[in-house]
Amino acid sequence: MSKSSEYIIQNIFNCYKSQLLKKPMPLKHHKAVDAITSCQSGERGVSAYECDDKRNLTLIGHSCRHRSCPLCAARRRHQWVEE
């Protein structure tokens, strides 16, 4: 799955988050929706990386590391395949 496809799934969940969380479903599903929608968005905190010349500052949102998250699961899957 390409990086853009993973963000498309996250964007769809973000668009329908309020409707999804209103539906009766197990707590673990609510947690998955929350994890997927907040992954790498900055809601879970950010890490700042700065170049040696201190001209470029990059902020990267923290991952949720939830097994259902397409952003996190894809990274682990690729790592597992490489090993």
LUMNUKOL-634441 format. One record per residue: residue number from 0; residue in one letter; chain; x, y, z of N, C-alpha, C, CB in turn. Coordinates in pm, whole numbers. Glycine has a CB too. Example, Ala and Ser with C-alpha at 12.3 -4.5 7.8 and 13.67 -1.06 7.14 Angstrom:
! residues 2
<node i="0" aa="a" ch="A" n_east="1319" n_north="-569" n_up="780" ca_east="1230" ca_north="-450" ca_up="780" c_east="1320" c_north="-330" c_up="780" cb_east="1131" cb_north="-447" cb_up="905"/>
<node i="1" aa="s" ch="A" n_east="1285" n_north="-225" n_up="708" ca_east="1367" ca_north="-106" ca_up="714" c_east="1290" c_north="3" c_up="787" cb_east="1408" cb_north="-60" cb_up="572"/>
END
This chain:
! residues 83
<node i="0" aa="m" ch="A" n_east="84" n_north="-117" n_up="0" ca_east="0" ca_north="0" ca_up="0" c_east="90" c_north="124" c_up="0" cb_east="-96" cb_north="-1" cb_up="122"/>
<node i="1" aa="s" ch="A" n_east="60" n_north="217" n_up="-84" ca_east="143" ca_north="337" ca_up="-93" c_east="114" c_north="431" c_up="22" cb_east="121" cb_north="409" cb_up="-227"/>
<node i="2" aa="k" ch="A" n_east="206" n_north="524" n_up="47" ca_east="190" ca_north="619" ca_up="157" c_east="64" c_north="703" c_up="139" cb_east="313" cb_north="711" cb_up="166"/>
<node i="3" aa="s" ch="A" n_east="34" n_north="743" n_up="15" ca_east="-86" ca_north="825" ca_up="-7" c_east="-213" c_north="746" c_up="21" cb_east="-89" cb_north="877" cb_up="-151"/>
<node i="4" aa="s" ch="A" n_east="-214" n_north="616" n_up="-8" ca_east="-331" ca_north="532" ca_up="22" c_east="-354" c_north="523" c_up="171" cb_east="-313" cb_north="392" cb_up="-37"/>
<node i="5" aa="e" ch="A" n_east="-247" n_north="517" n_up="248" ca_east="-259" ca_north="508" ca_up="393" c_east="-321" c_north="635" c_up="449" cb_east="-122" cb_north="482" cb_up="457"/>
<node i="6" aa="y" ch="A" n_east="-283" n_north="750" n_up="396" ca_east="-341" ca_north="875" ca_up="443" c_east="-485" c_north="891" c_up="397" cb_east="-258" cb_north="993" cb_up="395"/>
<node i="7" aa="i" ch="A" n_east="-521" n_north="831" n_up="286" ca_east="-659" ca_north="836" ca_up="239" c_east="-749" c_north="765" c_up="340" cb_east="-673" cb_north="771" cb_up="97"/>
<node i="8" aa="i" ch="A" n_east="-705" n_north="651" n_up="387" ca_east="-783" ca_north="577" ca_up="487" c_east="-797" c_north="660" c_up="614" cb_east="-717" cb_north="441" cb_up="518"/>
<node i="9" aa="q" ch="A" n_east="-690" n_north="724" n_up="656" ca_east="-694" ca_north="808" ca_up="775" c_east="-789" c_north="926" c_up="753" cb_east="-553" cb_north="858" cb_up="811"/>
<node i="10" aa="n" ch="A" n_east="-786" n_north="985" n_up="636" ca_east="-876" ca_north="1097" ca_up="605" c_east="-1023" c_north="1055" c_up="605" cb_east="-839" cb_north="1158" cb_up="470"/>
<node i="11" aa="i" ch="A" n_east="-1051" n_north="937" n_up="554" ca_east="-1190" ca_north="886" ca_up="556" c_east="-1236" c_north="868" c_up="699" cb_east="-1200" cb_north="752" cb_up="478"/>
<node i="12" aa="f" ch="A" n_east="-1151" n_north="809" n_up="783" ca_east="-1188" ca_north="792" ca_up="923" c_east="-1209" c_north="928" c_up="989" cb_east="-1079" cb_north="713" cb_up="998"/>
<node i="13" aa="n" ch="A" n_east="-1126" n_north="1026" n_up="956" ca_east="-1143" ca_north="1160" ca_up="1014" c_east="-1276" c_north="1222" c_up="972" cb_east="-1027" cb_north="1251" cb_up="971"/>
<node i="14" aa="c" ch="A" n_east="-1315" n_north="1202" n_up="847" ca_east="-1441" ca_north="1259" ca_up="798" c_east="-1562" c_north="1199" c_up="869" cb_east="-1454" cb_north="1237" cb_up="648"/>
<node i="15" aa="y" ch="A" n_east="-1557" n_north="1073" n_up="901" ca_east="-1672" ca_north="1003" ca_up="959" c_east="-1653" c_north="968" c_up="1106" cb_east="-1699" cb_north="878" cb_up="881"/>
<node i="16" aa="k" ch="A" n_east="-1554" n_north="1027" n_up="1171" ca_east="-1523" ca_north="992" ca_up="1310" c_east="-1643" c_north="1013" c_up="1402" cb_east="-1405" cb_north="1074" cb_up="1359"/>
<node i="17" aa="s" ch="A" n_east="-1710" n_north="1125" n_up="1390" ca_east="-1822" ca_north="1152" ca_up="1481" c_east="-1934" c_north="1050" c_up="1464" cb_east="-1877" cb_north="1294" cb_up="1457"/>
<node i="18" aa="q" ch="A" n_east="-1963" n_north="1010" n_up="1339" ca_east="-2067" ca_north="909" ca_up="1317" c_east="-2021" c_north="772" c_up="1367" cb_east="-2103" cb_north="901" cb_up="1167"/>
<node i="19" aa="l" ch="A" n_east="-1893" n_north="739" n_up="1346" ca_east="-1842" ca_north="610" ca_up="1391" c_east="-1848" c_north="596" c_up="1543" cb_east="-1699" cb_north="590" cb_up="1342"/>
<node i="20" aa="l" ch="A" n_east="-1812" n_north="703" n_up="1612" ca_east="-1808" ca_north="696" ca_up="1759" c_east="-1946" c_north="697" c_up="1822" cb_east="-1727" cb_north="811" cb_up="1813"/>
<node i="21" aa="k" ch="A" n_east="-2049" n_north="736" n_up="1746" ca_east="-2186" ca_north="733" ca_up="1797" c_east="-2247" c_north="593" c_up="1789" cb_east="-2274" cb_north="831" cb_up="1720"/>
<node i="22" aa="k" ch="A" n_east="-2193" n_north="510" n_up="1700" ca_east="-2247" ca_north="375" ca_up="1681" c_east="-2211" c_north="285" c_up="1799" cb_east="-2193" cb_north="313" cb_up="1549"/>
<node i="23" aa="p" ch="A" n_east="-2303" n_north="196" n_up="1836" ca_east="-2269" ca_north="102" ca_up="1943" c_east="-2172" c_north="-4" c_up="1889" cb_east="-2398" cb_north="34" cb_up="2000"/>
<node i="24" aa="m" ch="A" n_east="-2055" n_north="-8" n_up="1946" ca_east="-1955" ca_north="-108" ca_up="1909" c_east="-1861" c_north="-127" c_up="2027" cb_east="-1877" cb_north="-66" cb_up="1781"/>
<node i="25" aa="p" ch="A" n_east="-1784" n_north="-235" n_up="2026" ca_east="-1694" ca_north="-263" ca_up="2137" c_east="-1594" c_north="-149" c_up="2160" cb_east="-1618" cb_north="-393" cb_up="2112"/>
<node i="26" aa="l" ch="A" n_east="-1549" n_north="-136" n_up="2283" ca_east="-1455" ca_north="-31" ca_up="2320" c_east="-1328" c_north="-38" c_up="2237" cb_east="-1420" cb_north="-42" cb_up="2468"/>
<node i="27" aa="k" ch="A" n_east="-1282" n_north="-159" n_up="2204" ca_east="-1159" ca_north="-173" ca_up="2125" c_east="-1175" c_north="-112" c_up="1986" cb_east="-1119" cb_north="-321" cb_up="2113"/>
<node i="28" aa="h" ch="A" n_east="-1295" n_north="-112" n_up="1931" ca_east="-1319" ca_north="-48" ca_up="1801" c_east="-1314" c_north="104" c_up="1814" cb_east="-1454" cb_north="-92" cb_up="1743"/>
<node i="29" aa="h" ch="A" n_east="-1369" n_north="156" n_up="1922" ca_east="-1361" ca_north="301" ca_up="1948" c_east="-1215" c_north="344" c_up="1962" cb_east="-1442" cb_north="339" cb_up="2075"/>
<node i="30" aa="k" ch="A" n_east="-1137" n_north="263" n_up="2033" ca_east="-996" ca_north="293" ca_up="2050" c_east="-922" c_north="289" c_up="1917" cb_east="-932" cb_north="195" cb_up="2149"/>
<node i="31" aa="a" ch="A" n_east="-957" n_north="195" n_up="1830" ca_east="-894" ca_north="187" ca_up="1698" c_east="-925" c_north="310" c_up="1615" cb_east="-940" cb_north="60" cb_up="1625"/>
<node i="32" aa="v" ch="A" n_east="-1050" n_north="354" n_up="1616" ca_east="-1089" ca_north="474" ca_up="1542" c_east="-1010" c_north="594" c_up="1593" cb_east="-1241" cb_north="500" cb_up="1554"/>
<node i="33" aa="d" ch="A" n_east="-1000" n_north="608" n_up="1724" ca_east="-926" ca_north="718" ca_up="1784" c_east="-778" c_north="712" c_up="1746" cb_east="-940" cb_north="716" cb_up="1937"/>
<node i="34" aa="a" ch="A" n_east="-720" n_north="593" n_up="1750" ca_east="-578" ca_north="578" ca_up="1717" c_east="-552" c_north="612" c_up="1571" cb_east="-532" cb_north="435" cb_up="1747"/>
<node i="35" aa="i" ch="A" n_east="-634" n_north="561" n_up="1480" ca_east="-614" ca_north="584" ca_up="1337" c_east="-630" c_north="732" c_up="1302" cb_east="-714" cb_north="500" cb_up="1255"/>
<node i="36" aa="t" ch="A" n_east="-726" n_north="798" n_up="1363" ca_east="-750" ca_north="939" ca_up="1328" c_east="-645" c_north="1032" c_up="1387" cb_east="-887" cb_north="981" cb_up="1376"/>
<node i="37" aa="s" ch="A" n_east="-581" n_north="993" n_up="1497" ca_east="-483" ca_north="1083" ca_up="1559" c_east="-338" c_north="1049" c_up="1526" cb_east="-501" cb_north="1081" cb_up="1707"/>
<node i="38" aa="c" ch="A" n_east="-314" n_north="940" n_up="1455" ca_east="-178" ca_north="895" ca_up="1424" c_east="-104" c_north="999" c_up="1339" cb_east="-183" cb_north="759" cb_up="1351"/>
<node i="39" aa="q" ch="A" n_east="12" n_north="1036" n_up="1383" ca_east="103" ca_north="1129" ca_up="1315" c_east="40" c_north="1265" c_up="1285" cb_east="150" cb_north="1068" cb_up="1186"/>
<node i="40" aa="s" ch="A" n_east="-65" n_north="1300" n_up="1359" ca_east="-132" ca_north="1428" ca_up="1335" c_east="-85" c_north="1537" c_up="1430" cb_east="-282" cb_north="1410" cb_up="1347"/>
<node i="41" aa="g" ch="A" n_east="-8" n_north="1501" n_up="1530" ca_east="36" ca_north="1596" ca_up="1629" c_east="-45" c_north="1590" c_up="1756" cb_east="31" cb_north="1734" cb_up="1573"/>
<node i="42" aa="e" ch="A" n_east="-160" n_north="1523" n_up="1754" ca_east="-242" ca_north="1508" ca_up="1874" c_east="-173" c_north="1424" c_up="1980" cb_east="-376" cb_north="1444" cb_up="1838"/>
<node i="43" aa="r" ch="A" n_east="-85" n_north="1337" n_up="1939" ca_east="-13" ca_north="1249" ca_up="2031" c_east="125" c_north="1304" c_up="2065" cb_east="0" cb_north="1109" cb_up="1971"/>
<node i="44" aa="g" ch="A" n_east="150" n_north="1427" n_up="2026" ca_east="280" ca_north="1489" ca_up="2050" c_east="363" c_north="1491" c_up="1923" cb_east="355" cb_north="1415" cb_up="2162"/>
<node i="45" aa="v" ch="A" n_east="471" n_north="1567" n_up="1925" ca_east="558" ca_north="1578" ca_up="1809" c_east="704" c_north="1569" c_up="1852" cb_east="533" cb_north="1709" cb_up="1733"/>
<node i="46" aa="s" ch="A" n_east="788" n_north="1529" n_up="1759" ca_east="932" ca_north="1532" ca_up="1777" c_east="988" c_north="1635" c_up="1681" cb_east="997" cb_north="1391" cb_up="1754"/>
<node i="47" aa="a" ch="A" n_east="1081" n_north="1715" n_up="1728" ca_east="1142" ca_north="1819" ca_up="1645" c_east="1282" c_north="1774" c_up="1605" cb_east="1146" cb_north="1956" cb_up="1720"/>
<node i="48" aa="y" ch="A" n_east="1311" n_north="1784" n_up="1478" ca_east="1443" ca_north="1750" ca_up="1424" c_east="1498" c_north="1873" c_up="1355" cb_east="1436" cb_north="1629" cb_up="1326"/>
<node i="49" aa="e" ch="A" n_east="1624" n_north="1905" n_up="1386" ca_east="1686" ca_north="2025" ca_up="1332" c_east="1816" c_north="1986" c_up="1263" cb_east="1711" cb_north="2129" cb_up="1444"/>
<node i="50" aa="c" ch="A" n_east="1842" n_north="2048" n_up="1148" ca_east="1967" ca_north="2024" ca_up="1076" c_east="2085" c_north="2080" c_up="1155" cb_east="1962" cb_north="2086" cb_up="933"/>
<node i="51" aa="d" ch="A" n_east="2205" n_north="2035" n_up="1120" ca_east="2324" ca_north="2083" ca_up="1189" c_east="2343" c_north="2234" c_up="1175" cb_east="2447" cb_north="2011" cb_up="1136"/>
<node i="52" aa="d" ch="A" n_east="2304" n_north="2288" n_up="1061" ca_east="2321" ca_north="2432" ca_up="1040" c_east="2206" c_north="2513" c_up="1102" cb_east="2330" cb_north="2461" cb_up="891"/>
<node i="53" aa="k" ch="A" n_east="2113" n_north="2445" n_up="1165" ca_east="2000" ca_north="2505" ca_up="1238" c_east="1911" c_north="2592" c_up="1149" cb_east="2051" cb_north="2589" cb_up="1354"/>
<node i="54" aa="r" ch="A" n_east="1904" n_north="2561" n_up="1022" ca_east="1818" ca_north="2635" ca_up="930" c_east="1685" c_north="2566" c_up="908" cb_east="1887" cb_north="2656" cb_up="798"/>
<node i="55" aa="n" ch="A" n_east="1685" n_north="2436" n_up="913" ca_east="1562" ca_north="2360" ca_up="886" c_east="1517" c_north="2287" c_up="1012" cb_east="1584" cb_north="2259" cb_up="771"/>
<node i="56" aa="l" ch="A" n_east="1393" n_north="2312" n_up="1049" ca_east="1331" ca_north="2244" ca_up="1162" c_east="1215" c_north="2162" c_up="1108" cb_east="1284" cb_north="2345" cb_up="1272"/>
<node i="57" aa="t" ch="A" n_east="1215" n_north="2033" n_up="1139" ca_east="1108" ca_north="1944" ca_up="1093" c_east="1036" c_north="1889" c_up="1215" cb_east="1165" cb_north="1829" cb_up="1005"/>
<node i="58" aa="l" ch="A" n_east="904" n_north="1902" n_up="1214" ca_east="821" ca_north="1847" ca_up="1321" c_east="750" c_north="1723" c_up="1268" cb_east="718" cb_north="1952" cb_up="1373"/>
<node i="59" aa="i" ch="A" n_east="764" n_north="1612" n_up="1341" ca_east="702" ca_north="1487" ca_up="1299" c_east="611" c_north="1439" c_up="1411" cb_east="811" cb_north="1378" cb_up="1264"/>
<node i="60" aa="g" ch="A" n_east="484" n_north="1415" n_up="1376" ca_east="387" ca_north="1368" ca_up="1475" c_east="416" c_north="1226" c_up="1518" cb_east="246" cb_north="1377" cb_up="1419"/>
<node i="61" aa="h" ch="A" n_east="387" n_north="1197" n_up="1644" ca_east="410" ca_north="1063" ca_up="1697" c_east="307" c_north="964" c_up="1644" cb_east="406" cb_north="1065" cb_up="1850"/>
<node i="62" aa="s" ch="A" n_east="349" n_north="841" n_up="1627" ca_east="263" ca_north="734" ca_up="1579" c_east="181" c_north="675" c_up="1692" cb_east="346" cb_north="624" cb_up="1511"/>
<node i="63" aa="c" ch="A" n_east="69" n_north="615" n_up="1657" ca_east="-17" ca_north="553" ca_up="1758" c_east="28" c_north="411" c_up="1791" cb_east="-162" cb_north="551" cb_up="1710"/>
<node i="64" aa="r" ch="A" n_east="92" n_north="345" n_up="1697" ca_east="140" ca_north="207" ca_up="1709" c_east="27" c_north="106" c_up="1731" cb_east="238" cb_north="196" cb_up="1823"/>
<node i="65" aa="h" ch="A" n_east="-92" n_north="142" n_up="1685" ca_east="-206" ca_north="50" ca_up="1695" c_east="-199" c_north="-50" c_up="1581" cb_east="-342" cb_north="128" cb_up="1693"/>
<node i="66" aa="r" ch="A" n_east="-231" n_north="-174" n_up="1608" ca_east="-218" ca_north="-278" ca_up="1505" c_east="-313" c_north="-259" c_up="1388" cb_east="-242" cb_north="-413" cb_up="1567"/>
<node i="67" aa="s" ch="A" n_east="-422" n_north="-186" n_up="1405" ca_east="-517" ca_north="-163" ca_up="1297" c_east="-485" c_north="-39" c_up="1215" cb_east="-655" cb_north="-151" cb_up="1353"/>
<node i="68" aa="c" ch="A" n_east="-391" n_north="41" n_up="1258" ca_east="-358" ca_north="166" ca_up="1189" c_east="-280" c_north="135" c_up="1061" cb_east="-275" cb_north="260" cb_up="1281"/>
<node i="69" aa="p" ch="A" n_east="-328" n_north="182" n_up="946" ca_east="-256" ca_north="152" ca_up="822" c_east="-118" c_north="216" c_up="815" cb_east="-338" cb_north="198" cb_up="704"/>
<node i="70" aa="l" ch="A" n_east="-99" n_north="329" n_up="882" ca_east="32" ca_north="394" ca_up="882" c_east="134" c_north="313" c_up="962" cb_east="22" cb_north="535" cb_up="938"/>
<node i="71" aa="c" ch="A" n_east="95" n_north="270" n_up="1080" ca_east="185" ca_north="196" ca_up="1168" c_east="200" c_north="50" c_up="1128" cb_east="136" cb_north="204" cb_up="1312"/>
<node i="72" aa="a" ch="A" n_east="90" n_north="-13" n_up="1092" ca_east="94" ca_north="-155" ca_up="1056" c_east="176" c_north="-178" c_up="929" cb_east="-48" cb_north="-209" cb_up="1037"/>
<node i="73" aa="a" ch="A" n_east="168" n_north="-88" n_up="834" ca_east="244" ca_north="-104" ca_up="710" c_east="394" c_north="-102" c_up="738" cb_east="207" cb_north="5" cb_up="609"/>
<node i="74" aa="r" ch="A" n_east="436" n_north="-12" n_up="826" ca_east="578" ca_north="-2" ca_up="860" c_east="625" c_north="-131" c_up="925" cb_east="603" cb_north="118" cb_up="955"/>
<node i="75" aa="r" ch="A" n_east="547" n_north="-184" n_up="1019" ca_east="584" ca_north="-309" ca_up="1085" c_east="583" c_north="-427" c_up="988" cb_east="488" cb_north="-338" cb_up="1201"/>
<node i="76" aa="r" ch="A" n_east="485" n_north="-428" n_up="897" ca_east="476" ca_north="-535" ca_up="798" c_east="599" c_north="-534" c_up="708" cb_east="348" cb_north="-522" cb_up="715"/>
<node i="77" aa="h" ch="A" n_east="638" n_north="-417" n_up="661" ca_east="756" ca_north="-407" ca_up="574" c_east="883" c_north="-448" c_up="650" cb_east="771" cb_north="-262" cb_up="520"/>
<node i="78" aa="q" ch="A" n_east="891" n_north="-409" n_up="776" ca_east="1005" ca_north="-448" ca_up="858" c_east="1009" c_north="-599" c_up="876" cb_east="1000" cb_north="-378" cb_up="993"/>
<node i="79" aa="w" ch="A" n_east="895" n_north="-661" n_up="901" ca_east="887" ca_north="-804" ca_up="919" c_east="928" c_north="-877" c_up="791" cb_east="745" cb_north="-845" cb_up="960"/>
<node i="80" aa="v" ch="A" n_east="882" n_north="-829" n_up="676" ca_east="917" ca_north="-892" ca_up="547" c_east="1066" c_north="-882" c_up="523" cb_east="839" cb_north="-826" cb_up="432"/>
<node i="81" aa="e" ch="A" n_east="1127" n_north="-768" n_up="553" ca_east="1270" ca_north="-750" ca_up="532" c_east="1353" c_north="-842" c_up="620" cb_east="1309" cb_north="-606" cb_up="559"/>
<node i="82" aa="e" ch="A" n_east="1305" n_north="-866" n_up="742" ca_east="1379" ca_north="-954" ca_up="834" c_east="1369" c_north="-1099" c_up="788" cb_east="1325" cb_north="-941" cb_up="980"/>
END
